[in-house]
Amino acid sequence: MSKNKKSSSIKQVLTQMVLDVFEQNGNTPLNYKQVSAKLNIHDPESRDTILEILKEEAKKSVLKELSPGKFQLLVLKTFVEGVVDLTNDGSAFIVTDDEDETDIYVAPRKLRNALNGDRVKVYVYAKSKGTRKEGEVIEILHRNKMEFTGIVKLSDRFAFFIPDDRKMMHDIFIPINELNGAKNGIKAVAEITDWPPDAKNPVGRIKHILGVQGENDTEMNAILAEYGFPLSFPKEVEYESEEISDIITMEEIARRRDFRDVLTFTIDPFDAKDFDDALSFKYLPNGNYEVGVHIADVSHYIKPDSALDKEALERGTSVYLVDRVIPMLPERLSNGLCSLRPNEDKLCFAAVFELDSDARIIDEWFGKTVIHSNRRFTYEEVQEVIEQKSNEYEKEISKLNELAYILRDRKFKNGAISFETTEVKFKLDEQGKPTGVYVKERKDAHKLIEDFMLLANRKVAEFVSKKGKGKQKYTFVYRTHDSPKPDSLASFAQFAARFGYRINTKSDKETAKSLNFLMQDVEGKKEQNVLTHLAIRSMAKAIYTTKTSDHYGLAFDYYTHFTSPIRRFPDVMVHRLLFHYLNGGQSANAEFYEKLCQHCSQMEKKAADAERSSVKYKQAEFLKDQIGSVYTGIISGVTEWGMYVEIIENKCEGMIRLRDISDDFYTLDEKNYAIIGQRKKKVYRLGDEVQIKVKNVDLTKKQIDFSLVQ
């Protein structure tokens, strides 16, 4: 280090010590002699430096000179807690728990080895007027994760592990005796075991070997490991599931309402293996209809605090990657005992409704049932029945579809929002390599099932919410969705106006109404995906909570998740609580269930991120062999370093980097969702159609680079 750099570094440390003196002494006004005395500094040169620091900090408006030579801090430092959000340059912003607080900037050297997502305690510096808040990490309260996927790099005496995670800025040092059999270049999972205070790199060990980089199983397992989902079930969990009896006793049937003689069927995707919901249908003598929504009785088989229960809670949800499902429950339960397979007696928890011809509820009943499914339908088969009117169950399916239409129409009239996003699916060969891309269609058959599931979820939530009043209300697990923040909505409305769409934001109901008109208008148009995704992004995120609140997107006063306990743990909790209350139980502990809700919301987000990551990987893999191909795309995102473009034909998304557009110097106009050339003023806006060429594909980073065809 040069002499100048060293002296600058010493002065920086001394500046911090000087400011600390004011903090520690209640911000009493002090002169340079008093500050020196409190720091036990007595040599003339250092005292002069302290006087210099006091004057410099006063110029920066960190200190104020109250009278000649007497200084005081303008703003006191504070300690805050928050989560590290790392940026590409290694610095970070600390996101605090207070939504109204601005994020705190932390320079790379002041992060103290904190990693992305870690919960930390931060020392916030006195803030000059008009400047951003800055601070330094003083304590890591909780590590977000200690395991990473990546590549092993070997030398003779040691190894390094290069993490896949772009926000993990440090390679992990692996001692040779901690390689666990890993060879050079292999993809693996490494766990950080130590990080000495003065060490640049953490120390770790290889925990799992995933396989050869680029192989389908290796990459899909790497995504699961990256988001903290286990690759297999513990032996005790598998053993416990195998020990559960598959015999349904006469005593158990006697405790339930028997639907085995009532027409019942399931409707699922053609490749589904777990059928967790079934519909029963019966014409009643009074001209009304009885519709039963029967849900697999998972809580009958999984006992609280068992190994199965703990594992299901830990996972929180099943994970749906492009080519596989990682179930929340072992196969014996998810595809066997709890799956409502045809021609088998099955135990269920049901919401049964008597509906009139206007789909109005005349009566409702909640409780345990036993069913015997007559038929397993795929969505395609039911769609064919609806369109062709050719099946032995055509009459019943047509009536259910008619009732579903009325329920759907009423829901939208009440202010629900119809977000019809395009879901991309891949055609895969035997090795899992994508050979084609197609968009999954949602037809009446899908909506029929959805509308009756929504009905059951809503009515179960309403039933429990009406038990008790005020502080006597019964604890329950709700699915809530706040209305969007006005500024997010205003920003979206401004953008939609560029395409000629008007969003009325006067009230929640008017907003929902105009959003629905927008969604109908954009269907099938090139801007559909961009506008739909932006609209969804302007909305609040749906969460699980014990606090009663409405569901803005569905326009329901109360809503829960009751219909998928095979793949969602919140539904298991809902079944347990509902059964407890149906049997006269007292209100459950709200604090206990709120913690479980928070965990389930976090796991749901992780599962969604893992799914998106697998889609990105397959998109990159699909375009890997198409370098140089030209496509038409829509600008789907703009940032300060480039613009994202989604190819219209196959929905694959990549980036055009601003530095690669050679005809001008382009900068981001954040307010107008645009990239603008500084000399020629050419504008590229979100939603614009552009011609692109596939420039480069990086499978490791799941990154696709495009170049602009001028």
Secondary structure, 3 states (H helix, E strand, C coil): CCHHHHHHHHHHHHHHHHHHHHHHCCCCCECHHHHHHHCCCCCHHHHHHHHHHHHHHHHCCCEEEEECCEEEECCCCEEEEEEEEECCCCCEEEEECCCCCCCEEECHHHCCCCCCCCEEEEEECCCCCCCCCEEEEEEEEECCCCEEEEEEEECCCEEEEEECCCCCCCCEEEEHHHCCCCCCCCEEEEEEEECCCCCCCCEEEEEEEEECCCCHHHHHHHHHHHCCCCCCCCHHHHHHHHHCCCCCCHHHHHCCEECCCCCEEEEECCCCCCCCEEEEEEECCCCCEEEEEEEECHHHHCCCCCHHHHHHHHHCECEECCCCEECCCCHHHHHHHCCCCCCCEEEEEEEEEEECCCCCEEEEEEEEEEEECCEEEEHHHHHHHHHHCCCCCHHHHHHHHHHHHHHHHHHHHCCCCCCCCCEEEEEECCCCCEEEEEEECCCHHHHHHHHHHHHHHHHHHHHHHCCCCHHHCCCCCEEEECCCCHHHHHHHHHHHHCCCCCCCCCCHHHHHHHHHHHHHHHCCCCCHHHHHHHHHHHCCCCEEECCCCCECCCCECCCCCCCCCCCEHHHHHHHHHHHHHHCCCCCCCHHHHHHHHHHHHHHHHHHHHHHHHHHHHHHHHHHHHHCCCEEEEEEEEECCCEEEEEECCCCCEEEEEHHHCCCCCEEEEHHHCEEEECCCCCEEECCCEEEEEEEEEECCCCEEEEEECC
